[in-house]
Amino acid sequence: MFQICDFDKCCGCGACENICPKQCIELQENEHGVKIPFINESMCINCGLCKQVCSQNSTVELREPTACYAARSKDDAQRLDSASGGVGYMLYKEFLQRSDAPVVCGVKFNESSVAVFKATNELDETEKFRGSKYVQAEIGELYTDIANALKTGHSVLLIALPCQVAGCLNFLKVKKIDNQRLYTVDLLCHGVSPQRYLTEQLEDMKNKHDWKSINLLTFRSNRRFRNFHFYVQATTKKGKKDAVCRYFAGDPYFFGFLRGVSLRESCYQCSFATRKRVADLTIGDFIGLGKMPSSTSLEENIPNPSLILCNTKKGEELLKLIGKNIYLYDRPIEEAVEGGSSLQKPFGRSNLRNEFLKLYPINGFIKTMDILTGNLLKKNEIKFGVKAIVKKAVYKLHMEKLVFILTNRSTR
Ligand SMILES: Cc1cc2nc3c(=O)[nH]c(=O)nc-3n(C[C@H](O)[C@H](O)[C@H](O)COP(=O)(O)OP(=O)(O)OC[C@H]3O[C@@H](n4cnc5c(N)ncnc54)[C@H](O)[C@@H]3O)c2cc1C
């Protein structure tokens, strides 16, 4: 069979599917539920564009960041549903104020809880982009849409994983499309799991809980007690509201993702997991903030801060755009690299990985994770449950104490 690149290295960016002039390439699931390009060879004209556009076959320019910041949106209400400091959403909001017909691209869950990229010029739509969907999102015809937007004079902001930004840049280069008006932001990336696993888990939950539809799905947010939780809101077949909230280590999908059991094979050898970046700006979590001395002191204990790396002049332009709406603290790049493993090397394979690959094609996701983890997830859930009860009780106690002090003060 004709192969564009080594299947284990294919990151599923979809550049080959987008560029094919005969539309004979389609990303389809293999036996592990991983989407890789399948080529209808009877339609193929051997033009070679798919090989040319593939970031695994060509070198993509990576740049050393010129500045590093800790950041947090000043809009606390909007930040609640963001993953960390709400910088992604702020970029969309300010970019859409530009006068050159701006279009922004991000990821939302569609009505079937499938993560998909979408291009829009409506601010309301970008609210659905907030928050990290820890799953590989469908690119569809995104690069073609971006190319058409650039050709017709629009400016475009793309926030995506580094391999997807590389896919887009390669696509535009091969198509010889001027990318002056394209602004790119890459996320620090731990890796992605295929959508297939998430869909299997949601189907299983639907059956067990008698759900008719899923209304909300999040992996983390800044809402109290919901950081790094698998959280689903649903409507049952009887029309009642239901919700499930699990600590990441108690949920099969989240556990597989975060522990490196069920990532895409290419993620374990990712060439973008380095301090040098492919996009104009990089955003992520600022892990280890405050551990190194800096010229600017942190005036407050910033909860869940975002990391911003500025990598190009266009990155500086983006920063200027959002500067007035975010708290920004100049930090040493080394501090970000020290804390952010995704800036050092690809995430490691779990010692359960090989077994997972053997078991999945026979048993499917839920049963495989069950066999691999035994009682571990249940134990983690109990451990978390107890911790959460204590945390809530301490919080309640503090609130009651505060109310008591305030009421006593006002009646004095
Ligand atoms: C798969 C994945 C792995 C990540 N791994 C790390 C990591 O190892 N270390 C780290 O520091 N940060 C990682 N991040 C980034 C982190 O989760 C936050 O997205 C980041 O801190 C920005 O938060 P925010 O509050 O500024 O963004 P928000 O305002 O919440 O905006 C989130 C942005 O992420 C985009 N997005 C959401 N899901 C996806 C997806 N599946 N594919 C592509 N884009 C998506 C949205 O379109 C939006 O632009 C990862 C994100 C994803 C999606």
The ligand as an SDF file (V2000), in Angstrom:
LIG
                    3D

 53 58  0  0  0  0  0  0  0  0999 V2000
   -4.3990   17.9460   23.7740 C   0  0  0  0  0  0  0  0  0  0  0  0
   -3.8120   19.0210   24.6320 C   0  0  0  0  0  0  0  0  0  0  0  0
   -2.6580   18.7740   25.3690 C   0  0  0  0  0  0  0  0  0  0  0  0
   -2.0880   19.7780   26.1790 C   0  0  0  0  0  0  0  0  0  0  0  0
   -0.9400   19.5160   26.8830 N   0  0  0  0  0  0  0  0  0  0  0  0
   -0.3800   20.4870   27.6440 C   0  0  0  0  0  0  0  0  0  0  0  0
    0.8230   20.2610   28.3670 C   0  0  0  0  0  0  0  0  0  0  0  0
    1.3940   19.1750   28.3410 O   0  0  0  0  0  0  0  0  0  0  0  0
    1.3580   21.2750   29.1020 N   0  0  0  0  0  0  0  0  0  0  0  0
    0.7740   22.5040   29.1590 C   0  0  0  0  0  0  0  0  0  0  0  0
    1.3020   23.3880   29.8190 O   0  0  0  0  0  0  0  0  0  0  0  0
   -0.3750   22.7640   28.4750 N   0  0  0  0  0  0  0  0  0  0  0  0
   -0.9460   21.7860   27.7300 C   0  0  0  0  0  0  0  0  0  0  0  0
   -2.1000   22.0410   27.0120 N   0  0  0  0  0  0  0  0  0  0  0  0
   -2.6210   23.4140   27.0170 C   0  0  0  0  0  0  0  0  0  0  0  0
   -3.5160   23.7270   28.2240 C   0  0  0  0  0  0  0  0  0  0  0  0
   -4.4220   22.6740   28.4750 O   0  0  0  0  0  0  0  0  0  0  0  0
   -4.3380   25.0040   27.9590 C   0  0  0  0  0  0  0  0  0  0  0  0
   -4.9550   24.8930   26.7060 O   0  0  0  0  0  0  0  0  0  0  0  0
   -3.4800   26.2140   27.9100 C   0  0  0  0  0  0  0  0  0  0  0  0
   -2.9250   26.4040   29.2010 O   0  0  0  0  0  0  0  0  0  0  0  0
   -4.2640   27.4620   27.4960 C   0  0  0  0  0  0  0  0  0  0  0  0
   -5.2310   27.7120   28.4530 O   0  0  0  0  0  0  0  0  0  0  0  0
   -6.1540   29.0210   28.3180 P   0  0  0  0  0  0  0  0  0  0  0  0
   -6.9620   29.1130   29.5790 O   0  0  0  0  0  0  0  0  0  0  0  0
   -5.2990   30.1900   27.9450 O   0  0  0  0  0  0  0  0  0  0  0  0
   -6.9880   28.6590   27.0350 O   0  0  0  0  0  0  0  0  0  0  0  0
   -8.5580   28.7210   26.7630 P   0  0  0  0  0  0  0  0  0  0  0  0
   -8.9950   30.1600   26.7990 O   0  0  0  0  0  0  0  0  0  0  0  0
   -9.2420   27.7280   27.6220 O   0  0  0  0  0  0  0  0  0  0  0  0
   -8.5560   28.2230   25.2470 O   0  0  0  0  0  0  0  0  0  0  0  0
   -8.2690   26.8880   24.9330 C   0  0  0  0  0  0  0  0  0  0  0  0
   -7.6930   26.8540   23.5320 C   0  0  0  0  0  0  0  0  0  0  0  0
   -7.2910   25.5140   23.2190 O   0  0  0  0  0  0  0  0  0  0  0  0
   -7.8600   25.1180   21.9850 C   0  0  0  0  0  0  0  0  0  0  0  0
   -8.0970   23.6700   22.0410 N   0  0  0  0  0  0  0  0  0  0  0  0
   -8.8800   23.0390   22.9320 C   0  0  0  0  0  0  0  0  0  0  0  0
   -8.8560   21.7200   22.7080 N   0  0  0  0  0  0  0  0  0  0  0  0
   -8.0530   21.5180   21.6370 C   0  0  0  0  0  0  0  0  0  0  0  0
   -7.6470   20.3670   20.9210 C   0  0  0  0  0  0  0  0  0  0  0  0
   -8.0670   19.1580   21.2310 N   0  0  0  0  0  0  0  0  0  0  0  0
   -6.8400   20.5300   19.8610 N   0  0  0  0  0  0  0  0  0  0  0  0
   -6.3980   21.7550   19.4890 C   0  0  0  0  0  0  0  0  0  0  0  0
   -6.7460   22.9000   20.1540 N   0  0  0  0  0  0  0  0  0  0  0  0
   -7.5640   22.7750   21.2040 C   0  0  0  0  0  0  0  0  0  0  0  0
   -9.1420   25.9200   21.8860 C   0  0  0  0  0  0  0  0  0  0  0  0
   -9.5750   26.0400   20.5580 O   0  0  0  0  0  0  0  0  0  0  0  0
   -8.7010   27.2530   22.4810 C   0  0  0  0  0  0  0  0  0  0  0  0
   -8.0250   27.9960   21.5350 O   0  0  0  0  0  0  0  0  0  0  0  0
   -2.6960   21.0550   26.2290 C   0  0  0  0  0  0  0  0  0  0  0  0
   -3.8710   21.3000   25.4970 C   0  0  0  0  0  0  0  0  0  0  0  0
   -4.4380   20.2920   24.7090 C   0  0  0  0  0  0  0  0  0  0  0  0
   -5.6970   20.5870   23.9390 C   0  0  0  0  0  0  0  0  0  0  0  0
  1  2  1  0
  2  3  1  0
  2 52  2  0
  3  4  2  0
  4  5  1  0
  4 50  1  0
  5  6  2  0
  6  7  1  0
  6 13  1  0
  7  8  2  0
  7  9  1  0
  9 10  1  0
 10 11  2  0
 10 12  1  0
 12 13  2  0
 13 14  1  0
 14 15  1  0
 14 50  1  0
 15 16  1  0
 16 17  1  0
 16 18  1  0
 18 19  1  0
 18 20  1  0
 20 21  1  0
 20 22  1  0
 22 23  1  0
 23 24  1  0
 24 25  2  0
 24 26  1  0
 24 27  1  0
 27 28  1  0
 28 29  2  0
 28 30  1  0
 28 31  1  0
 31 32  1  0
 32 33  1  0
 33 34  1  0
 33 48  1  0
 34 35  1  0
 35 36  1  0
 35 46  1  0
 36 37  1  0
 36 45  1  0
 37 38  2  0
 38 39  1  0
 39 40  1  0
 39 45  2  0
 40 41  1  0
 40 42  2  0
 42 43  1  0
 43 44  2  0
 44 45  1  0
 46 47  1  0
 46 48  1  0
 48 49  1  0
 50 51  2  0
 51 52  1  0
 52 53  1  0
M  END
$$$$
